[in-house]
Amino acid sequence: MDAPLNRKITTAGLLRFAAPTVFGMILLEIFGIIDGLFVVHLIGTKALSALNITFPLILGVVAIGAMFGAGGNALTARQLGQKRENDARQNFSLIMIAAMIAGILFAGIMLLFLTPVLSFFGADEELMPLCHDFAHVYSFFIPLTLFSCAFPMFYITRGQAVLGTIFSSLGGLTHIILDYVFIGIYDMGLRGAGLATGIGYSLIGIIGFIYFYFNRNGNIYFVRPKFRPYVIIKTCTNGASEMVTNLSICIVTVLLNNIVMRLAGSDGVAAITVVLYLQTSLTSACFGYSIGISPLISYNYGKRDFGRLKRIFFRSVKMLACASLAVFLLCFWKADRLIRLFVEPQTTVYQMALIGCRLFAPCFLFMGLNIFASALFTAFSNGKVSALLSFCRTFLFVSSALVILPYFWQMTGVWLSVPAAEAVSFIMTVYFIKKYKSFYHFA
């Protein structure tokens, strides 16, 4: 039953194993770009600014879903490696029930306190109506959207990563089609964007629930769970880094939007939004690879097969280093062509984004290995180190840089904040890898 995880470790084999997740992540980011293109071209740059201000809401959902997905998968994949299949299924079922309850509570809180939350996110009087249109509609779909963030890693463990990618792609494609229908045809503005987003990602969650409930031929599927509080606690601590990463990005986005609104107004927020779209798109392959091979790491660690762990680690580091260099060169030398996808060259937003993109580009040199290190420790069920790496990289170092650098260099300091944070995070990553390599025997 665990044959998908018990495979020969080669560079080509790792790429094949992670390819569906990498492709799925890239495809979802492409759908996200198209979503932004619909908004900016059919509604306007102010709507794009509003979409960025509401982005922390989506990140909050992703944070909770990723916590249950990554943390729960690390636990169940290790149990499969220990030949405890029934425990793995019961724990999987319990984790998904806990995720649904968390999604319902989150949706209720957002609907009750939406206006003050959006104000905290950085919405001013001009952008508040646009932000409210999107967030109010989207909030109703939070529970099912959360499922769509929790399921993907379990597809990998089940040996059906391609199927997971197909389901995610179907949801993303539905999202884009409905964007055109609701915004382009029915002129529903950001309400239509919120409805399209909610339906698209809820569809992924619904399909996932049906698949894991009715398809019982694999190693993971829904069964009657046993209530084990320690499983939920372990899941949350295992997945803490993924939650911390997304929550930190959420908080930093709020801080960033408020600083940029003060320094450059809504045009500045639109420019930042364009660069952030490029950032998530260009790093999606690194995220996809790190997530995709995590079950292999957890499984082989559960088997105590340290030779395979070392091969996974060293091959992964080499591939991610090459990918990071390629992304940096693309973002630095082809920044003008990338930004033209979103805005016209004659606009203020374009000029700001062009300058910012080249200042921002060095962060890609460090980001790939930093992302991989956090996923590595999550796979070892070392939630403390993984969460610390994520917290420092995505919150502490970035927020510190955002407070200090703009004070001296205004918007230039804003653009340099993320590269500075990633460089310091890389030093921290190297330290923890050296510290724990003999403990986990992965290097």
C-alpha positions as CSV (number, residue, x, y, z in Angstrom):
1,M,0.0,0.0,0.0
2,D,3.0,2.3,0.5
3,A,4.7,1.6,-2.8
4,P,4.3,5.2,-4.1
5,L,6.7,6.3,-1.3
6,N,9.1,3.3,-1.5
7,R,11.0,4.3,-4.6
8,K,14.6,4.6,-5.8
9,I,16.1,8.0,-5.0
10,T,17.5,9.7,-8.2
11,T,17.4,13.3,-9.4
12,A,15.1,12.3,-12.2
13,G,13.0,10.2,-9.8
14,L,12.6,13.1,-7.4
15,L,11.6,15.4,-10.2
16,R,9.0,12.9,-11.5
17,F,7.6,12.4,-7.9
18,A,7.4,16.2,-7.3
19,A,6.4,17.2,-10.8
20,P,2.6,17.0,-10.3
21,T,2.8,19.2,-7.3
22,V,5.2,21.6,-9.0
23,F,3.0,21.8,-12.0
24,G,-0.1,22.2,-9.9
25,M,1.4,25.1,-7.9
26,I,2.6,26.8,-11.1
27,L,-0.8,26.3,-12.7
28,L,-2.6,27.7,-9.7
29,E,-0.3,30.8,-9.7
30,I,-1.0,31.3,-13.4
31,F,-4.7,31.2,-12.6
32,G,-4.0,33.8,-9.9
33,I,-2.3,36.0,-12.4
34,I,-5.2,35.7,-14.8
35,D,-7.5,36.6,-11.9
36,G,-5.5,39.8,-11.3
37,L,-5.5,40.6,-15.0
38,F,-9.3,40.4,-15.2
39,V,-9.5,42.7,-12.2
40,V,-7.0,45.3,-13.4
41,H,-8.2,45.4,-17.0
42,L,-12.0,45.1,-16.4
43,I,-12.3,47.1,-13.2
44,G,-9.1,49.1,-12.7
45,T,-5.9,49.5,-10.8
46,K,-7.9,50.6,-7.7
47,A,-9.7,47.3,-7.7
48,L,-6.3,45.6,-7.9
49,S,-5.2,47.6,-4.9
50,A,-8.4,46.5,-3.1
51,L,-7.7,42.9,-4.0
52,N,-4.3,43.1,-2.4
53,I,-5.7,44.7,0.8
54,T,-8.1,41.8,1.1
55,F,-5.4,39.2,0.3
56,P,-4.6,38.6,4.0
57,L,-8.1,37.1,4.4
58,I,-7.2,34.5,1.7
59,L,-3.8,33.9,3.3
60,G,-5.5,33.3,6.7
61,V,-7.5,30.5,5.1
62,V,-4.5,29.1,3.4
63,A,-2.5,29.2,6.7
64,I,-5.1,27.1,8.6
65,G,-5.5,24.7,5.7
66,A,-1.7,24.3,5.2
67,M,-1.3,23.7,8.9
68,F,-3.7,20.8,8.9
69,G,-2.5,19.5,5.6
70,A,1.3,19.6,6.1
71,G,1.2,18.8,9.8
72,G,-1.3,16.0,9.4
73,N,0.4,14.5,6.4
74,A,3.8,14.4,8.2
75,L,2.1,12.4,11.0
76,T,0.2,10.0,8.8
77,A,3.1,9.5,6.3
78,R,5.4,8.5,9.1
79,Q,2.8,6.1,10.5
80,L,2.6,4.5,7.1
81,G,6.3,4.1,7.1
82,Q,5.9,2.3,10.5
83,K,3.2,0.0,9.0
84,R,0.4,1.6,11.1
85,E,-2.1,2.0,8.3
86,N,-5.2,1.9,10.4
87,D,-3.9,4.6,12.8
88,A,-3.0,6.8,9.8
89,R,-6.5,6.6,8.4
90,Q,-8.2,7.3,11.7
91,N,-5.9,10.2,12.3
92,F,-6.5,11.6,8.8
93,S,-10.2,11.5,9.3
94,L,-10.0,13.3,12.7
95,I,-7.7,15.9,11.3
96,M,-10.1,16.8,8.4
97,I,-13.0,17.1,10.9
98,A,-10.9,19.5,13.0
99,A,-10.1,21.5,9.8
100,M,-13.8,21.8,8.9
101,I,-14.6,23.1,12.4
102,A,-11.8,25.6,12.3
103,G,-13.1,26.8,8.9
104,I,-16.6,27.4,10.2
105,L,-15.3,29.4,13.2
106,F,-13.1,31.5,11.0
107,A,-15.9,32.3,8.5
108,G,-18.2,33.3,11.4
109,I,-15.6,35.6,12.9
110,M,-15.0,37.3,9.5
111,L,-18.6,37.9,8.8
112,L,-19.2,39.4,12.2
113,F,-16.2,41.7,12.2
114,L,-15.5,42.3,8.5
115,T,-15.4,46.1,8.4
116,P,-13.0,46.6,11.3
117,V,-10.8,43.8,10.0
118,L,-10.6,45.4,6.5
119,S,-9.8,48.8,8.1
120,F,-7.0,47.0,10.0
121,F,-5.8,45.5,6.7
122,G,-5.3,49.0,5.3
123,A,-8.5,49.9,3.5
124,D,-9.2,53.6,3.5
125,E,-12.5,55.3,2.7
126,E,-12.0,55.1,-1.0
127,L,-11.1,51.4,-1.1
128,M,-13.3,50.1,1.7
129,P,-16.4,49.6,-0.5
130,L,-14.3,47.6,-3.0
131,C,-12.7,45.5,-0.3
132,H,-16.0,44.8,1.4
133,D,-17.6,43.7,-1.9
134,F,-14.9,41.0,-2.3
135,A,-14.4,39.9,1.3
136,H,-18.1,39.6,2.3
137,V,-18.9,37.2,-0.6
138,Y,-15.7,35.2,-0.2
139,S,-16.2,34.7,3.6
140,F,-19.2,32.4,3.0
141,F,-16.9,29.9,1.2
142,I,-14.1,29.8,3.8
143,P,-14.8,26.3,5.2
144,L,-14.8,24.5,1.9
145,T,-11.9,26.6,0.6
146,L,-9.9,25.5,3.7
147,F,-10.4,21.9,2.6
148,S,-8.9,22.6,-0.7
149,C,-5.7,23.8,1.0
150,A,-5.6,20.7,3.3
151,F,-6.1,17.9,0.9
152,P,-3.2,18.3,-1.7
153,M,-0.4,16.7,0.4
154,F,-2.6,13.7,1.2
155,Y,-2.9,13.1,-2.6
156,I,0.9,12.8,-2.7
157,T,1.1,10.3,0.1
158,R,-1.7,8.3,-1.5
159,G,0.4,8.2,-4.7
160,Q,-2.2,10.3,-6.6
161,A,-0.3,13.6,-7.0
162,V,-1.4,13.9,-10.6
163,L,-5.0,13.4,-9.7
164,G,-4.7,16.1,-7.0
165,T,-3.2,18.5,-9.6
166,I,-6.1,17.8,-12.0
167,F,-8.6,18.6,-9.3
168,S,-6.8,21.8,-8.3
169,S,-6.6,22.8,-12.0
170,L,-10.3,22.2,-12.4
171,G,-11.0,24.5,-9.5
172,G,-8.7,27.1,-10.8
173,L,-10.1,26.9,-14.3
174,T,-13.6,27.2,-12.9
175,H,-12.4,30.3,-11.0
176,I,-11.2,32.0,-14.2
177,I,-14.3,31.1,-16.2
178,L,-16.5,32.5,-13.5
179,D,-14.3,35.6,-13.3
180,Y,-15.1,36.3,-16.9
181,V,-18.8,35.6,-16.5
182,F,-19.3,37.6,-13.3
183,I,-17.0,40.5,-14.0
184,G,-16.9,40.7,-17.8
185,I,-20.5,39.7,-18.7
186,Y,-22.6,40.6,-15.6
187,D,-20.4,43.5,-14.4
188,M,-20.5,42.4,-10.8
189,G,-17.2,44.0,-10.0
190,L,-15.3,42.7,-7.0
191,R,-18.4,40.9,-5.7
192,G,-18.2,38.8,-8.8
193,A,-14.4,38.2,-8.2
194,G,-15.2,37.1,-4.6
195,L,-18.0,34.7,-5.8
196,A,-15.7,33.2,-8.5
197,T,-12.9,32.7,-6.1
198,G,-15.1,31.1,-3.5
199,I,-16.8,28.7,-5.9
200,G,-13.6,27.7,-7.7
201,Y,-11.7,26.7,-4.5
202,S,-14.8,25.3,-2.8
203,L,-15.1,22.9,-5.8
204,I,-11.6,21.6,-5.1
205,G,-12.6,20.9,-1.5
206,I,-15.8,19.2,-2.4
207,I,-14.1,16.9,-5.0
208,G,-11.4,16.1,-2.4
209,F,-14.0,15.1,0.2
210,I,-15.8,12.9,-2.3
211,Y,-12.6,11.2,-3.4
212,F,-11.3,10.4,0.1
213,Y,-14.7,9.2,1.2
214,F,-15.6,6.8,-1.6
215,N,-12.2,5.7,-3.0
216,R,-10.9,3.1,-0.6
217,N,-8.2,1.4,-2.7
218,G,-5.3,3.4,-1.4
219,N,-3.5,3.9,1.9
220,I,-5.4,7.0,3.1
221,Y,-9.1,7.5,3.1
222,F,-12.0,8.5,5.4
223,V,-12.9,6.0,8.2
224,R,-14.6,6.4,11.5
225,P,-12.1,8.4,13.5
226,K,-11.0,8.0,17.1
227,F,-10.9,11.2,19.1
228,R,-7.3,11.6,20.1
229,P,-6.6,15.2,21.2
230,Y,-2.9,14.7,21.0
231,V,-3.2,14.0,17.2
232,I,-4.8,17.4,16.7
233,I,-2.1,19.0,18.9
234,K,0.7,17.2,17.1
235,T,-0.8,18.1,13.7
236,C,-0.9,21.8,14.7
237,T,2.6,21.8,16.0
238,N,3.9,19.8,13.0
239,G,2.2,22.2,10.6
240,A,3.0,25.3,12.6
241,S,5.7,26.4,10.1
242,E,3.2,26.4,7.2
243,M,0.7,28.3,9.3
244,V,3.3,30.7,10.6
245,T,4.5,31.3,7.0
246,N,1.1,32.2,5.7
247,L,0.0,34.2,8.8
248,S,3.3,36.0,8.8
249,I,2.8,36.9,5.1
250,C,-0.7,38.0,6.1
251,I,0.6,40.3,8.8
252,V,3.5,41.6,6.7
253,T,1.1,42.3,3.8
254,V,-1.0,44.4,6.2
255,L,2.1,46.3,7.4
256,L,3.3,46.7,3.8
257,N,0.0,48.0,2.6
258,N,-0.2,50.6,5.3
259,I,3.4,51.8,4.8
260,V,3.0,52.0,1.0
261,M,-0.4,53.8,1.3
262,R,1.3,56.4,3.4
263,L,4.4,56.7,1.1
264,A,2.9,56.3,-2.4
265,G,-0.9,56.0,-2.2
266,S,-3.1,53.5,-4.0
267,D,-0.7,53.5,-7.1
268,G,2.0,52.3,-4.8
269,V,-0.2,49.5,-3.5
270,A,-1.0,48.5,-7.1
271,A,2.7,48.4,-8.0
272,I,3.5,46.3,-4.9
273,T,0.6,44.0,-5.9
274,V,2.1,43.5,-9.4
275,V,5.5,42.5,-7.9
276,L,4.0,40.2,-5.3
277,Y,2.1,38.4,-8.1
278,L,5.4,37.9,-9.8
279,Q,7.0,36.8,-6.6
280,T,4.5,34.1,-5.8
281,S,4.5,32.9,-9.5
282,L,8.2,32.7,-9.8
283,T,8.7,30.9,-6.5
284,S,5.7,28.5,-6.9
285,A,8.0,25.8,-8.4
286,C,10.2,25.9,-5.2
287,F,7.1,25.6,-3.0
288,G,5.7,22.8,-5.1
289,Y,8.9,20.8,-5.0
290,S,9.4,21.3,-1.3
291,I,5.8,20.2,-0.6
292,G,5.9,17.5,-3.1
293,I,8.8,15.6,-1.7
294,S,7.9,16.1,2.0
295,P,6.0,12.7,2.2
296,L,9.2,11.0,0.8
297,I,11.2,12.5,3.6
298,S,8.7,11.7,6.3
299,Y,8.3,8.1,5.0
300,N,12.0,7.4,4.8
301,Y,12.6,9.0,8.2
302,G,9.9,6.7,9.6
303,K,11.7,3.7,8.1
304,R,15.1,5.0,9.4
305,D,16.5,4.8,5.9
306,F,19.2,7.5,6.3
307,G,21.0,6.7,3.0
308,R,17.9,7.6,1.1
309,L,17.4,10.7,3.2
310,K,20.9,12.0,2.3
311,R,20.3,11.4,-1.4
312,I,17.0,13.3,-1.2
313,F,18.6,16.2,0.6
314,F,21.7,16.7,-1.5
315,R,19.9,16.4,-4.8
316,S,17.2,18.8,-3.7
317,V,19.7,21.4,-2.6
318,K,21.5,21.3,-6.0
319,M,18.2,21.6,-8.0
320,L,16.8,24.4,-5.9
321,A,20.1,26.4,-6.1
322,C,20.0,26.3,-9.9
323,A,16.3,27.2,-10.0
324,S,16.9,30.2,-7.6
325,L,19.6,31.6,-9.9
326,A,17.4,31.2,-13.0
327,V,14.5,33.0,-11.3
328,F,16.7,35.8,-10.2
329,L,18.1,36.4,-13.7
330,L,14.6,36.2,-15.2
331,C,13.1,38.7,-12.8
332,F,16.1,41.1,-13.0
333,W,16.7,41.2,-16.8
334,K,13.1,40.7,-18.0
335,A,11.3,42.8,-15.4
336,D,9.8,45.2,-18.1
337,R,8.2,42.3,-20.0
338,L,6.8,40.7,-16.9
339,I,5.2,44.0,-15.6
340,R,3.7,44.8,-19.0
341,L,1.4,41.8,-18.4
342,F,-0.5,43.9,-15.8
343,V,-0.1,47.6,-16.6
344,E,0.7,49.9,-19.5
345,P,4.3,51.3,-19.8
346,Q,3.1,54.9,-19.7
347,T,1.5,54.7,-16.3
348,T,2.9,55.6,-12.9
349,V,2.2,52.1,-11.6
350,Y,4.4,50.6,-14.3
351,Q,7.4,52.9,-13.5
352,M,7.1,52.2,-9.8
353,A,6.8,48.4,-10.3
354,L,9.8,48.3,-12.8
355,I,12.1,50.0,-10.4
356,G,10.8,47.9,-7.5
357,C,11.0,44.6,-9.3
358,R,14.8,44.9,-9.9
359,L,15.4,46.0,-6.4
360,F,13.3,43.1,-5.2
361,A,14.9,40.4,-7.4
362,P,17.9,39.4,-5.2
363,C,15.5,37.8,-2.7
364,F,15.1,34.9,-5.2
365,L,18.7,33.8,-4.7
366,F,17.9,32.8,-1.2
367,M,14.2,32.0,-1.1
368,G,14.3,28.5,-2.7
369,L,16.6,27.0,-0.1
370,N,14.9,28.8,2.8
371,I,11.5,27.4,1.7
372,F,13.0,23.9,1.4
373,A,14.6,24.0,4.9
374,S,11.2,24.8,6.5
375,A,9.5,22.0,4.7
376,L,12.4,19.6,5.6
377,F,11.9,20.1,9.3
378,T,8.2,19.8,9.0
379,A,8.7,16.5,7.3
380,F,10.8,15.4,10.3
381,S,7.9,16.5,12.6
382,N,10.2,19.1,14.2
383,G,7.5,21.8,14.3
384,K,9.6,24.0,16.6
385,V,12.5,24.5,14.2
386,S,10.3,24.7,11.2
387,A,8.1,27.3,12.7
388,L,11.0,29.3,14.0
389,L,12.6,29.4,10.5
390,S,9.2,30.4,9.0
391,F,8.5,33.0,11.6
392,C,11.8,34.7,11.3
393,R,11.9,34.6,7.5
394,T,8.4,35.7,6.8
395,F,7.6,37.9,9.8
396,L,10.4,38.9,12.1
397,F,13.1,39.8,9.6
398,V,10.7,41.3,7.0
399,S,8.7,43.4,9.4
400,S,12.0,44.7,11.0
401,A,13.3,45.6,7.6
402,L,10.0,47.3,6.7
403,V,10.2,49.4,9.9
404,I,13.9,50.4,9.5
405,L,14.7,50.6,5.8
406,P,11.8,52.9,4.6
407,Y,12.7,55.3,7.4
408,F,16.0,56.0,5.6
409,W,15.2,55.3,1.9
410,Q,11.4,55.6,1.6
411,M,10.0,53.3,-1.2
412,T,13.5,52.0,-2.1
413,G,13.7,50.7,1.5
414,V,10.3,49.0,1.0
415,W,11.6,47.2,-2.1
416,L,14.8,46.1,-0.4
417,S,13.1,44.8,2.8
418,V,12.3,41.3,1.4
419,P,15.8,40.7,-0.1
420,A,17.4,41.7,3.2
421,A,15.1,39.4,5.2
422,E,15.8,36.5,2.9
423,A,19.6,36.9,3.1
424,V,19.5,36.9,6.9
425,S,17.1,33.9,6.8
426,F,19.6,32.0,4.6
427,I,22.3,32.4,7.3
428,M,19.8,31.0,9.9
429,T,18.9,28.2,7.6
430,V,22.5,27.1,7.1
431,Y,23.0,27.2,10.9
432,F,20.0,24.8,11.6
433,I,20.9,22.5,8.8
434,K,24.4,22.1,10.3
435,K,23.1,21.8,13.8
436,Y,20.6,19.0,13.1
437,K,22.2,17.1,10.2
438,S,23.8,14.5,12.6
439,F,20.6,14.2,14.6
440,Y,18.3,13.4,11.6
441,H,21.1,11.9,9.5
442,F,20.0,13.7,6.3
443,A,23.4,15.2,5.4
